[in-house]
Amino acid sequence: MESNPIGAVWCRVVVLCVAGALCISLCVQADATDTADAGTARVDAAFDRLIAEAQELGSLKAPEHRAVFTRPHRVVRALEPGDGAEVLRRLDGKLTGDVYGDTYIRWHLLPIVHDWLHARAVESSGGSLPELPAGSVRVLSKLFQDMPAETKARYESPLSEEGKRIEARLGGLRSQTRVTVGVPPFEKTYSGRSALPHMTPSARRRAEPIVKQIETLQNQIKQMRSRDVDKLNDRHRELAKAFREYRCDLTYAMIQAGDRKALGEVGSAIGSLIRKRQRAGLDLTQSTYKAMHDGYLGLYDDRALAQLRARLLKAGAGAREYERYNGGDKPVSADVRPKMRSFGAYSAHLIGLLEDPGRVRVFVVKQSDVQGEQPSIPYGPFDPQTLSIDDIRSVIRAATHELYTAEHQRSEAKARAVLPHEGVRHDSMYWSLNRYDKGTPRYQEVVYETGNHALACWAMLAAGQSYQAPRLNRRISWVLSSDTP
């Protein structure tokens, strides 16, 4: 029987094609496996390091693995947004078994979950959201329900009985020099030597001997303190701040998920906390504002937004007056004087926007509209004799460009820009007026930030910018939604 050379050629072609396809498939699978293995290794390294640090948070001795209270942690910087699903899955697992240690770990890792959920929303581009991995919303909901109440960290007393008596005496002397400057909610209280410049001459003469006593006793206390215990107390103070920010981060992630049930849980939690006059309810409202301006409330249908509005209205109906909101889960004690707040006033702008869901959907999820450093727009010099309308327009263009660009400067050195990025603003506001930067109170920076936003918006409107322009509309809404803690 004669052989068929053409058939033999085709047989070889088919065999080669099949072999090639198998080879490509195996290579793709191998690449996918390598990528998955690399992601798992990154996540393993992050959890291992953070667990090691968390386990030593309460150690009186110098920890071998020093806790880090700035973000992003170096092991978190190595993670990618795609690792968010695996990170979230593990956050529900066994970590340290201690609420302080577990919260420390989750506080560091939640930003990766934010990045992952953000990438998912950007991918949808206004269409239907891609399905989350099974159990993701359940994990978020469980973490949200188990959220620790704002708590005083576990302080170890650094003083002997004699030191405690001196400390008590110091408290009494400081109260004698206390001076409050400004009007609510922007007032600031000074005591000791820092209060002297704010006193009348006669009050200052009376206070100066008391200040000397305070400084003498402070030196005595300093000699009695244990440096190790002081460092432990410092860690616990930072941890108490992280507790508050963790709650805000978790609320933001719940809204990012785009799940109606999760949004309902957020609204119910706000109502419950406001009825108890807990500051956490105001923090959760702040995170809801942030999620709205970042476009995440636009992921929900009209019914879900109407339900959220109804819950906020119900909570606000009984909280219109300015009252004291406690930082913990117990009634406000006589010796604690938290800032006066009105939830009704704070939530009014959000409730008003939710009345028409279309106003919420003006804010869309997108990448930053300013990427990296933006060069300045040149202008001038000008001659008064030849000044033209084009010269004036060039100055307006340069000024508005600088204001818009300043808002997107994220670095620590540039966080004090006149119109800082909303993310920077929220990070500083999370910690209210208690945040310190290298020992210097950032009080004035925080309380006047809203005024800086308002002045910048006013300047842009006066320069002819349209209030309907998305960038400016968003910034005006920021001002309307602001409530300094």
Order of alpha helices (4+ residues) and beta strands (2+ residues): alpha-alpha-alpha-alpha-alpha-alpha-beta-beta-alpha-alpha-alpha-alpha-alpha-beta-beta-alpha-alpha-alpha-alpha-beta-beta-alpha-alpha-alpha
